[in-house]
Amino acid sequence: MQSDHLQDDQLQIDTPEQIALELPLAGIGSRFLGLVIDTLIQFVLYIIGIFALAFVGRFGGAVGISRYLRWIPVNWAPAIAILFVFCVYWGYFAFFEIIWKGQTPGKRLAKIRVIKESGRPINAYEAIARNLLRAIDGLPGMYGVGIVCMMLNNQNRRLGDYVAGTVVVHDKRTEEVKPDWNTVTEPAATNPQLSLIASEELVLIETYLHRRVGDISPADPRHRTIPLSSGELTYAKQTVSLSSRTRVLLLHY
């Protein structure tokens, strides 16, 4: 990818093939919906963890689990609890964004995805970096800092997105991403019969004319063997003036 810019809440990315892809940016509402779903899943994980610890503490000896945990000192219990909370709070987002290429269960249901500013999928570094800043984005509560930061920029990015160089967009299927072919408005052909020619036929005509006119210089002796009438020259000028979309088709022809 070469460059990107914004246009009406759209992230427009110019590819090396000079094809601009437009991706709709995810707003605060979509991101908040995904966060609510992820928070509910995290809450369920907390409940499961509490019940698991309570079960081990009360029935561990009866079911024979305690003998596998004898090597763990009792005073390590608070540290293990803090580690569990850390893994669920921060590791949950980083883990799913790594294996699902920028999505968590909440983001998937909200149909949004985290990508790099260049439009490429994020890697483990970006996923971990942007989620470590959740502690600051979440201050003083309900993601107050993150929401204010998102309101102050056009890309709806929080601090974690700035650190990792990421942006959140609406997830769209490949066939739904419509490229902007960077076409230039050109005057219509003066000959009304040209409108009846299909684009595939125009490509063939352009190829033929380039071989017949463009590839042979006037100094070449062969040039005198293929004289063109004034009508053919006028038709050639009209036909060679094709849109950039047709030239893209010709490159792949």
DODRENTOR-33791 format. One record per residue (C-alpha): residue number from 1; residue in one letter; z, y, x. Coordinates in Angstrom, 3 decimals, decimal comma, m for minus. Last residue first. Layout:
N
<site><seq>NUM</seq><type>A</type><z>Z</z><y>Y</y><x>X</x></site>
...
% end
This chain:
253
<site><seq>253</seq><type>Y</type><z>m21,198</z><y>m8,891</y><x>m5,546</x></site>
<site><seq>252</seq><type>H</type><z>m17,701</z><y>m7,871</y><x>m4,487</x></site>
<site><seq>251</seq><type>L</type><z>m18,768</z><y>m4,587</y><x>m2,947</x></site>
<site><seq>250</seq><type>L</type><z>m21,198</z><y>m4,062</y><x>m5,823</x></site>
<site><seq>249</seq><type>L</type><z>m18,397</z><y>m4,295</y><x>m8,361</x></site>
<site><seq>248</seq><type>V</type><z>m16,527</z><y>m1,572</y><x>m6,490</x></site>
<site><seq>247</seq><type>R</type><z>m19,734</z><y>0,480</y><x>m6,472</x></site>
<site><seq>246</seq><type>T</type><z>m19,937</z><y>0,083</y><x>m10,235</x></site>
<site><seq>245</seq><type>R</type><z>m16,391</z><y>1,473</y><x>m10,603</x></site>
<site><seq>244</seq><type>S</type><z>m17,310</z><y>4,394</y><x>m8,328</x></site>
<site><seq>243</seq><type>S</type><z>m19,916</z><y>5,492</y><x>m10,846</x></site>
<site><seq>242</seq><type>L</type><z>m23,601</z><y>5,207</y><x>m10,152</x></site>
<site><seq>241</seq><type>S</type><z>m25,978</z><y>7,825</y><x>m8,823</x></site>
<site><seq>240</seq><type>V</type><z>m28,403</z><y>5,250</y><x>m7,398</x></site>
<site><seq>239</seq><type>T</type><z>m30,016</z><y>4,923</y><x>m10,843</x></site>
<site><seq>238</seq><type>Q</type><z>m30,784</z><y>8,589</y><x>m11,467</x></site>
<site><seq>237</seq><type>K</type><z>m32,115</z><y>9,149</y><x>m7,964</x></site>
<site><seq>236</seq><type>A</type><z>m34,198</z><y>5,975</y><x>m8,184</x></site>
<site><seq>235</seq><type>Y</type><z>m35,658</z><y>6,975</y><x>m11,557</x></site>
<site><seq>234</seq><type>T</type><z>m36,743</z><y>10,308</y><x>m10,124</x></site>
<site><seq>233</seq><type>L</type><z>m38,244</z><y>8,552</y><x>m7,084</x></site>
<site><seq>232</seq><type>E</type><z>m40,045</z><y>6,033</y><x>m9,300</x></site>
<site><seq>231</seq><type>G</type><z>m41,510</z><y>8,811</y><x>m11,438</x></site>
<site><seq>230</seq><type>S</type><z>m42,689</z><y>10,685</y><x>m8,381</x></site>
<site><seq>229</seq><type>S</type><z>m44,493</z><y>7,568</y><x>m7,183</x></site>
<site><seq>228</seq><type>L</type><z>m43,096</z><y>5,409</y><x>m4,433</x></site>
<site><seq>227</seq><type>P</type><z>m45,022</z><y>4,235</y><x>m1,388</x></site>
<site><seq>226</seq><type>I</type><z>m44,090</z><y>0,776</y><x>m0,064</x></site>
<site><seq>225</seq><type>T</type><z>m46,442</z><y>0,062</y><x>2,838</x></site>
<site><seq>224</seq><type>R</type><z>m45,819</z><y>3,440</y><x>4,463</x></site>
<site><seq>223</seq><type>H</type><z>m42,147</z><y>2,593</y><x>5,088</x></site>
<site><seq>222</seq><type>R</type><z>m43,120</z><y>m0,539</y><x>6,982</x></site>
<site><seq>221</seq><type>P</type><z>m44,170</z><y>1,629</y><x>9,907</x></site>
<site><seq>220</seq><type>D</type><z>m40,530</z><y>2,776</y><x>10,309</x></site>
<site><seq>219</seq><type>A</type><z>m40,281</z><y>6,512</y><x>10,907</x></site>
<site><seq>218</seq><type>P</type><z>m39,290</z><y>7,150</y><x>7,301</x></site>
<site><seq>217</seq><type>S</type><z>m36,231</z><y>4,875</y><x>7,743</x></site>
<site><seq>216</seq><type>I</type><z>m36,004</z><y>1,576</y><x>5,896</x></site>
<site><seq>215</seq><type>D</type><z>m32,545</z><y>0,509</y><x>4,628</x></site>
<site><seq>214</seq><type>G</type><z>m32,203</z><y>3,298</y><x>2,100</x></site>
<site><seq>213</seq><type>V</type><z>m35,481</z><y>2,960</y><x>0,196</x></site>
<site><seq>212</seq><type>R</type><z>m36,300</z><y>m0,698</y><x>m0,480</x></site>
<site><seq>211</seq><type>R</type><z>m32,955</z><y>m2,313</y><x>0,312</x></site>
<site><seq>210</seq><type>H</type><z>m31,043</z><y>0,502</y><x>m1,340</x></site>
<site><seq>209</seq><type>L</type><z>m33,392</z><y>0,365</y><x>m4,310</x></site>
<site><seq>208</seq><type>Y</type><z>m32,903</z><y>m3,374</y><x>m4,788</x></site>
<site><seq>207</seq><type>T</type><z>m29,111</z><y>m3,179</y><x>m4,557</x></site>
<site><seq>206</seq><type>E</type><z>m29,059</z><y>m0,256</y><x>m6,981</x></site>
<site><seq>205</seq><type>I</type><z>m31,235</z><y>m2,158</y><x>m9,441</x></site>
<site><seq>204</seq><type>L</type><z>m29,027</z><y>m5,263</y><x>m9,214</x></site>
<site><seq>203</seq><type>V</type><z>m25,894</z><y>m3,192</y><x>m9,775</x></site>
<site><seq>202</seq><type>L</type><z>m27,532</z><y>m1,387</y><x>m12,671</x></site>
<site><seq>201</seq><type>E</type><z>m28,397</z><y>m4,739</y><x>m14,237</x></site>
<site><seq>200</seq><type>E</type><z>m24,740</z><y>m5,790</y><x>m14,089</x></site>
<site><seq>199</seq><type>S</type><z>m23,738</z><y>m2,476</y><x>m15,694</x></site>
<site><seq>198</seq><type>A</type><z>m26,028</z><y>m3,089</y><x>m18,650</x></site>
<site><seq>197</seq><type>I</type><z>m29,122</z><y>m0,945</y><x>m19,201</x></site>
<site><seq>196</seq><type>L</type><z>m29,447</z><y>0,648</y><x>m22,654</x></site>
<site><seq>195</seq><type>S</type><z>m27,910</z><y>3,929</y><x>m21,480</x></site>
<site><seq>194</seq><type>L</type><z>m30,769</z><y>4,267</y><x>m18,989</x></site>
<site><seq>193</seq><type>Q</type><z>m33,244</z><y>4,670</y><x>m21,889</x></site>
<site><seq>192</seq><type>P</type><z>m31,877</z><y>8,159</y><x>m22,572</x></site>
<site><seq>191</seq><type>N</type><z>m33,348</z><y>9,442</y><x>m19,252</x></site>
<site><seq>190</seq><type>T</type><z>m31,412</z><y>12,532</y><x>m18,238</x></site>
<site><seq>189</seq><type>A</type><z>m28,537</z><y>10,440</y><x>m16,914</x></site>
<site><seq>188</seq><type>A</type><z>m25,105</z><y>11,754</y><x>m17,802</x></site>
<site><seq>187</seq><type>P</type><z>m23,390</z><y>14,130</y><x>m15,440</x></site>
<site><seq>186</seq><type>E</type><z>m20,647</z><y>12,570</y><x>m13,322</x></site>
<site><seq>185</seq><type>T</type><z>m16,918</z><y>12,325</y><x>m13,976</x></site>
<site><seq>184</seq><type>V</type><z>m15,310</z><y>10,789</y><x>m10,939</x></site>
<site><seq>183</seq><type>T</type><z>m13,664</z><y>7,394</y><x>m11,221</x></site>
<site><seq>182</seq><type>N</type><z>m10,389</z><y>6,804</y><x>m9,463</x></site>
<site><seq>181</seq><type>W</type><z>m10,433</z><y>3,170</y><x>m10,631</x></site>
<site><seq>180</seq><type>D</type><z>m7,007</z><y>3,483</y><x>m12,227</x></site>
<site><seq>179</seq><type>P</type><z>m5,745</z><y>m0,070</y><x>m12,422</x></site>
<site><seq>178</seq><type>K</type><z>m4,332</z><y>m1,508</y><x>m15,637</x></site>
<site><seq>177</seq><type>V</type><z>m1,241</z><y>m3,629</y><x>m15,145</x></site>
<site><seq>176</seq><type>E</type><z>m1,145</z><y>m5,803</y><x>m18,271</x></site>
<site><seq>175</seq><type>E</type><z>m3,044</z><y>m8,689</y><x>m16,661</x></site>
<site><seq>174</seq><type>T</type><z>m0,422</z><y>m8,889</y><x>m13,930</x></site>
<site><seq>173</seq><type>R</type><z>2,427</z><y>m9,110</y><x>m16,400</x></site>
<site><seq>172</seq><type>K</type><z>4,710</z><y>m6,129</y><x>m16,708</x></site>
<site><seq>171</seq><type>D</type><z>8,290</z><y>m5,570</y><x>m15,570</x></site>
<site><seq>170</seq><type>H</type><z>9,384</z><y>m2,026</y><x>m16,334</x></site>
<site><seq>169</seq><type>V</type><z>10,225</z><y>m0,278</y><x>m13,106</x></site>
<site><seq>168</seq><type>V</type><z>13,312</z><y>0,148</y><x>m10,921</x></site>
<site><seq>167</seq><type>V</type><z>12,912</z><y>1,868</y><x>m7,552</x></site>
<site><seq>166</seq><type>T</type><z>13,872</z><y>0,851</y><x>m4,034</x></site>
<site><seq>165</seq><type>G</type><z>14,311</z><y>2,494</y><x>m0,648</x></site>
<site><seq>164</seq><type>A</type><z>17,535</z><y>0,585</y><x>0,091</x></site>
<site><seq>163</seq><type>V</type><z>19,729</z><y>3,663</y><x>0,613</x></site>
<site><seq>162</seq><type>Y</type><z>17,987</z><y>5,687</y><x>m2,076</x></site>
<site><seq>161</seq><type>D</type><z>18,192</z><y>2,828</y><x>m4,576</x></site>
<site><seq>160</seq><type>G</type><z>21,907</z><y>2,366</y><x>m3,909</x></site>
<site><seq>159</seq><type>L</type><z>22,494</z><y>6,057</y><x>m4,573</x></site>
<site><seq>158</seq><type>R</type><z>20,918</z><y>5,838</y><x>m8,028</x></site>
<site><seq>157</seq><type>R</type><z>17,232</z><y>6,261</y><x>m8,786</x></site>
<site><seq>156</seq><type>N</type><z>15,837</z><y>7,517</y><x>m12,098</x></site>
<site><seq>155</seq><type>Q</type><z>12,475</z><y>8,314</y><x>m10,427</x></site>
<site><seq>154</seq><type>N</type><z>12,420</z><y>11,981</y><x>m11,421</x></site>
<site><seq>153</seq><type>N</type><z>15,737</z><y>12,851</y><x>m9,791</x></site>
<site><seq>152</seq><type>L</type><z>18,950</z><y>14,545</y><x>m10,955</x></site>
<site><seq>151</seq><type>M</type><z>19,538</z><y>12,351</y><x>m14,009</x></site>
<site><seq>150</seq><type>M</type><z>19,687</z><y>9,216</y><x>m11,873</x></site>
<site><seq>149</seq><type>C</type><z>22,335</z><y>10,778</y><x>m9,617</x></site>
<site><seq>148</seq><type>V</type><z>24,450</z><y>11,716</y><x>m12,623</x></site>
<site><seq>147</seq><type>I</type><z>24,164</z><y>8,164</y><x>m13,970</x></site>
<site><seq>146</seq><type>G</type><z>25,100</z><y>6,615</y><x>m10,618</x></site>
<site><seq>145</seq><type>V</type><z>28,110</z><y>8,871</y><x>m10,129</x></site>
<site><seq>144</seq><type>G</type><z>29,436</z><y>8,048</y><x>m13,608</x></site>
<site><seq>143</seq><type>Y</type><z>28,821</z><y>4,321</y><x>m13,365</x></site>
<site><seq>142</seq><type>M</type><z>31,203</z><y>3,564</y><x>m16,261</x></site>
<site><seq>141</seq><type>G</type><z>34,117</z><y>4,718</y><x>m14,086</x></site>
<site><seq>140</seq><type>P</type><z>34,963</z><y>7,278</y><x>m11,412</x></site>
<site><seq>139</seq><type>L</type><z>32,941</z><y>5,959</y><x>m9,651</x></site>
<site><seq>138</seq><type>G</type><z>30,497</z><y>3,111</y><x>m10,329</x></site>
<site><seq>137</seq><type>D</type><z>27,800</z><y>4,505</y><x>m8,027</x></site>
<site><seq>136</seq><type>I</type><z>30,296</z><y>4,387</y><x>m5,164</x></site>
<site><seq>135</seq><type>A</type><z>31,303</z><y>0,722</y><x>m5,584</x></site>
<site><seq>134</seq><type>R</type><z>27,721</z><y>m0,084</y><x>m6,534</x></site>
<site><seq>133</seq><type>L</type><z>26,643</z><y>0,959</y><x>m3,043</x></site>
<site><seq>132</seq><type>L</type><z>26,872</z><y>m2,634</y><x>m1,788</x></site>
<site><seq>131</seq><type>N</type><z>24,275</z><y>m3,498</y><x>m4,424</x></site>
<site><seq>130</seq><type>R</type><z>21,478</z><y>m1,428</y><x>m2,915</x></site>
<site><seq>129</seq><type>A</type><z>22,058</z><y>m2,847</y><x>0,569</x></site>
<site><seq>128</seq><type>I</type><z>22,226</z><y>m6,509</y><x>m0,479</x></site>
<site><seq>127</seq><type>A</type><z>18,966</z><y>m6,468</y><x>m2,460</x></site>
<site><seq>126</seq><type>E</type><z>17,192</z><y>m4,309</y><x>0,118</x></site>
<site><seq>125</seq><type>Y</type><z>18,126</z><y>m6,675</y><x>2,973</x></site>
<site><seq>124</seq><type>A</type><z>17,360</z><y>m9,835</y><x>0,992</x></site>
<site><seq>123</seq><type>N</type><z>13,780</z><y>m8,750</y><x>0,299</x></site>
<site><seq>122</seq><type>I</type><z>12,306</z><y>m6,470</y><x>m2,331</x></site>
<site><seq>121</seq><type>P</type><z>8,899</z><y>m7,113</y><x>m3,865</x></site>
<site><seq>120</seq><type>R</type><z>6,097</z><y>m4,686</y><x>m2,903</x></site>
<site><seq>119</seq><type>G</type><z>5,302</z><y>m1,529</y><x>m4,886</x></site>
<site><seq>118</seq><type>S</type><z>5,523</z><y>0,835</y><x>m1,912</x></site>
<site><seq>117</seq><type>E</type><z>8,773</z><y>2,284</y><x>m3,263</x></site>
<site><seq>116</seq><type>K</type><z>10,176</z><y>m1,222</y><x>m3,104</x></site>
<site><seq>115</seq><type>I</type><z>10,729</z><y>m3,154</y><x>m6,304</x></site>
<site><seq>114</seq><type>V</type><z>13,583</z><y>m3,715</y><x>m8,760</x></site>
<site><seq>113</seq><type>R</type><z>12,528</z><y>m5,213</y><x>m12,092</x></site>
<site><seq>112</seq><type>I</type><z>12,784</z><y>m4,435</y><x>m15,805</x></site>
<site><seq>111</seq><type>K</type><z>12,164</z><y>m6,588</y><x>m18,861</x></site>
<site><seq>110</seq><type>A</type><z>15,597</z><y>m5,985</y><x>m20,471</x></site>
<site><seq>109</seq><type>L</type><z>16,088</z><y>m9,759</y><x>m20,647</x></site>
<site><seq>108</seq><type>R</type><z>14,989</z><y>m10,096</y><x>m17,026</x></site>
<site><seq>107</seq><type>K</type><z>17,155</z><y>m7,168</y><x>m15,975</x></site>
<site><seq>106</seq><type>G</type><z>20,199</z><y>m8,792</y><x>m17,555</x></site>
<site><seq>105</seq><type>P</type><z>19,530</z><y>m12,185</y><x>m15,968</x></site>
<site><seq>104</seq><type>T</type><z>19,015</z><y>m10,419</y><x>m12,639</x></site>
<site><seq>103</seq><type>Q</type><z>15,638</z><y>m9,329</y><x>m11,304</x></site>
<site><seq>102</seq><type>G</type><z>14,305</z><y>m8,009</y><x>m8,000</x></site>
<site><seq>101</seq><type>K</type><z>12,434</z><y>m11,043</y><x>m6,708</x></site>
<site><seq>100</seq><type>W</type><z>14,278</z><y>m13,731</y><x>m8,685</x></site>
<site><seq>99</seq><type>I</type><z>15,961</z><y>m15,430</y><x>m5,685</x></site>
<site><seq>98</seq><type>I</type><z>16,968</z><y>m12,199</y><x>m3,961</x></site>
<site><seq>97</seq><type>E</type><z>17,730</z><y>m10,146</y><x>m7,075</x></site>
<site><seq>96</seq><type>F</type><z>19,803</z><y>m13,069</y><x>m8,399</x></site>
<site><seq>95</seq><type>F</type><z>22,023</z><y>m13,285</y><x>m5,328</x></site>
<site><seq>94</seq><type>A</type><z>22,369</z><y>m9,529</y><x>m4,822</x></site>
<site><seq>93</seq><type>F</type><z>23,497</z><y>m8,931</y><x>m8,407</x></site>
<site><seq>92</seq><type>Y</type><z>26,044</z><y>m11,760</y><x>m8,501</x></site>
<site><seq>91</seq><type>G</type><z>27,219</z><y>m11,139</y><x>m4,933</x></site>
<site><seq>90</seq><type>W</type><z>28,615</z><y>m7,731</y><x>m5,756</x></site>
<site><seq>89</seq><type>Y</type><z>30,953</z><y>m8,350</y><x>m8,706</x></site>
<site><seq>88</seq><type>V</type><z>31,101</z><y>m12,163</y><x>m8,673</x></site>
<site><seq>87</seq><type>C</type><z>31,384</z><y>m12,528</y><x>m4,920</x></site>
<site><seq>86</seq><type>F</type><z>33,923</z><y>m9,694</y><x>m4,655</x></site>
<site><seq>85</seq><type>V</type><z>36,071</z><y>m11,125</y><x>m7,451</x></site>
<site><seq>84</seq><type>F</type><z>36,071</z><y>m14,547</y><x>m5,775</x></site>
<site><seq>83</seq><type>L</type><z>36,942</z><y>m13,022</y><x>m2,414</x></site>
<site><seq>82</seq><type>I</type><z>39,849</z><y>m11,140</y><x>m3,993</x></site>
<site><seq>81</seq><type>A</type><z>41,138</z><y>m14,376</y><x>m5,574</x></site>
<site><seq>80</seq><type>I</type><z>40,797</z><y>m16,237</y><x>m2,273</x></site>
<site><seq>79</seq><type>A</type><z>42,726</z><y>m13,498</y><x>m0,484</x></site>
<site><seq>78</seq><type>P</type><z>45,481</z><y>m13,634</y><x>m3,117</x></site>
<site><seq>77</seq><type>A</type><z>45,714</z><y>m17,473</y><x>m2,789</x></site>
<site><seq>76</seq><type>W</type><z>45,886</z><y>m17,491</y><x>1,011</x></site>
<site><seq>75</seq><type>N</type><z>49,683</z><y>m17,413</y><x>0,942</x></site>
<site><seq>74</seq><type>V</type><z>49,640</z><y>m20,985</y><x>m0,374</x></site>
<site><seq>73</seq><type>P</type><z>47,995</z><y>m22,281</y><x>2,790</x></site>
<site><seq>72</seq><type>I</type><z>44,728</z><y>m24,260</y><x>2,282</x></site>
<site><seq>71</seq><type>W</type><z>44,816</z><y>m27,618</y><x>4,123</x></site>
<site><seq>70</seq><type>R</type><z>46,457</z><y>m29,273</y><x>1,106</x></site>
<site><seq>69</seq><type>L</type><z>43,442</z><y>m28,548</y><x>m1,087</x></site>
<site><seq>68</seq><type>Y</type><z>41,858</z><y>m32,023</y><x>m1,156</x></site>
<site><seq>67</seq><type>R</type><z>45,211</z><y>m33,636</y><x>m1,971</x></site>
<site><seq>66</seq><type>S</type><z>45,648</z><y>m31,189</y><x>m4,846</x></site>
<site><seq>65</seq><type>I</type><z>42,621</z><y>m32,503</y><x>m6,740</x></site>
<site><seq>64</seq><type>G</type><z>44,166</z><y>m35,879</y><x>m7,624</x></site>
<site><seq>63</seq><type>V</type><z>44,016</z><y>m35,577</y><x>m11,404</x></site>
<site><seq>62</seq><type>A</type><z>47,783</z><y>m35,275</y><x>m11,865</x></site>
<site><seq>61</seq><type>G</type><z>48,316</z><y>m33,114</y><x>m8,787</x></site>
<site><seq>60</seq><type>G</type><z>45,700</z><y>m30,568</y><x>m9,810</x></site>
<site><seq>59</seq><type>F</type><z>46,960</z><y>m30,341</y><x>m13,367</x></site>
<site><seq>58</seq><type>R</type><z>48,882</z><y>m27,072</y><x>m13,266</x></site>
<site><seq>57</seq><type>G</type><z>47,517</z><y>m25,150</y><x>m10,294</x></site>
<site><seq>56</seq><type>V</type><z>44,058</z><y>m26,689</y><x>m10,495</x></site>
<site><seq>55</seq><type>F</type><z>43,778</z><y>m25,903</y><x>m14,208</x></site>
<site><seq>54</seq><type>A</type><z>45,010</z><y>m22,346</y><x>m13,727</x></site>
<site><seq>53</seq><type>L</type><z>42,497</z><y>m21,774</y><x>m10,934</x></site>
<site><seq>52</seq><type>A</type><z>39,649</z><y>m23,157</y><x>m13,054</x></site>
<site><seq>51</seq><type>F</type><z>40,757</z><y>m21,157</y><x>m16,111</x></site>
<site><seq>50</seq><type>I</type><z>40,750</z><y>m17,969</y><x>m14,072</x></site>
<site><seq>49</seq><type>G</type><z>37,336</z><y>m18,738</y><x>m12,566</x></site>
<site><seq>48</seq><type>I</type><z>35,799</z><y>m19,519</y><x>m15,962</x></site>
<site><seq>47</seq><type>I</type><z>37,166</z><y>m16,245</y><x>m17,361</x></site>
<site><seq>46</seq><type>Y</type><z>35,758</z><y>m14,305</y><x>m14,413</x></site>
<site><seq>45</seq><type>L</type><z>32,376</z><y>m15,999</y><x>m14,854</x></site>
<site><seq>44</seq><type>V</type><z>32,343</z><y>m15,021</y><x>m18,541</x></site>
<site><seq>43</seq><type>F</type><z>33,074</z><y>m11,422</y><x>m17,551</x></site>
<site><seq>42</seq><type>Q</type><z>30,202</z><y>m11,556</y><x>m15,062</x></site>
<site><seq>41</seq><type>I</type><z>27,852</z><y>m12,664</y><x>m17,841</x></site>
<site><seq>40</seq><type>L</type><z>29,052</z><y>m9,770</y><x>m20,015</x></site>
<site><seq>39</seq><type>T</type><z>28,521</z><y>m7,376</y><x>m17,111</x></site>
<site><seq>38</seq><type>D</type><z>24,975</z><y>m8,660</y><x>m16,586</x></site>
<site><seq>37</seq><type>I</type><z>24,133</z><y>m8,018</y><x>m20,242</x></site>
<site><seq>36</seq><type>V</type><z>25,623</z><y>m4,519</y><x>m20,122</x></site>
<site><seq>35</seq><type>L</type><z>23,783</z><y>m3,758</y><x>m16,868</x></site>
<site><seq>34</seq><type>G</type><z>20,424</z><y>m4,772</y><x>m18,364</x></site>
<site><seq>33</seq><type>L</type><z>20,982</z><y>m2,457</y><x>m21,311</x></site>
<site><seq>32</seq><type>F</type><z>22,069</z><y>0,357</y><x>m18,967</x></site>
<site><seq>31</seq><type>R</type><z>18,856</z><y>m0,052</y><x>m16,961</x></site>
<site><seq>30</seq><type>S</type><z>16,726</z><y>0,186</y><x>m20,080</x></site>
<site><seq>29</seq><type>G</type><z>18,588</z><y>3,251</y><x>m21,347</x></site>
<site><seq>28</seq><type>I</type><z>18,621</z><y>5,066</y><x>m17,988</x></site>
<site><seq>27</seq><type>G</type><z>14,860</z><y>4,854</y><x>m17,721</x></site>
<site><seq>26</seq><type>A</type><z>12,656</z><y>2,233</y><x>m16,108</x></site>
<site><seq>25</seq><type>L</type><z>9,556</z><y>3,693</y><x>m14,472</x></site>
<site><seq>24</seq><type>P</type><z>6,176</z><y>2,655</y><x>m15,829</x></site>
<site><seq>23</seq><type>L</type><z>3,888</z><y>1,148</y><x>m13,150</x></site>
<site><seq>22</seq><type>E</type><z>0,443</z><y>2,628</y><x>m12,512</x></site>
<site><seq>21</seq><type>L</type><z>m1,817</z><y>0,941</y><x>m9,978</x></site>
<site><seq>20</seq><type>A</type><z>m4,315</z><y>3,168</y><x>m8,164</x></site>
<site><seq>19</seq><type>I</type><z>m7,289</z><y>1,355</y><x>m6,633</x></site>
<site><seq>18</seq><type>Q</type><z>m8,431</z><y>2,806</y><x>m3,310</x></site>
<site><seq>17</seq><type>E</type><z>m8,802</z><y>m0,699</y><x>m1,802</x></site>
<site><seq>16</seq><type>P</type><z>m5,862</z><y>0,115</y><x>0,493</x></site>
<site><seq>15</seq><type>T</type><z>m3,740</z><y>0,406</y><x>m2,671</x></site>
<site><seq>14</seq><type>D</type><z>m2,648</z><y>3,706</y><x>m4,179</x></site>
<site><seq>13</seq><type>I</type><z>0,621</z><y>3,352</y><x>m6,102</x></site>
<site><seq>12</seq><type>Q</type><z>1,325</z><y>5,423</y><x>m9,212</x></site>
<site><seq>11</seq><type>L</type><z>4,906</z><y>5,279</y><x>m10,459</x></site>
<site><seq>10</seq><type>Q</type><z>4,712</z><y>6,537</y><x>m14,024</x></site>
<site><seq>9</seq><type>D</type><z>7,241</z><y>8,809</y><x>m15,707</x></site>
<site><seq>8</seq><type>D</type><z>4,449</z><y>11,302</y><x>m16,495</x></site>
<site><seq>7</seq><type>Q</type><z>2,834</z><y>11,107</y><x>m13,041</x></site>
<site><seq>6</seq><type>L</type><z>4,761</z><y>10,165</y><x>m9,938</x></site>
<site><seq>5</seq><type>H</type><z>3,444</z><y>9,456</y><x>m6,469</x></site>
<site><seq>4</seq><type>D</type><z>2,686</z><y>6,551</y><x>m4,155</x></site>
<site><seq>3</seq><type>S</type><z>0,918</z><y>6,024</y><x>m0,895</x></site>
<site><seq>2</seq><type>Q</type><z>m0,816</z><y>3,440</y><x>1,259</x></site>
<site><seq>1</seq><type>M</type><z>0,000</z><y>0,000</y><x>0,000</x></site>
% end
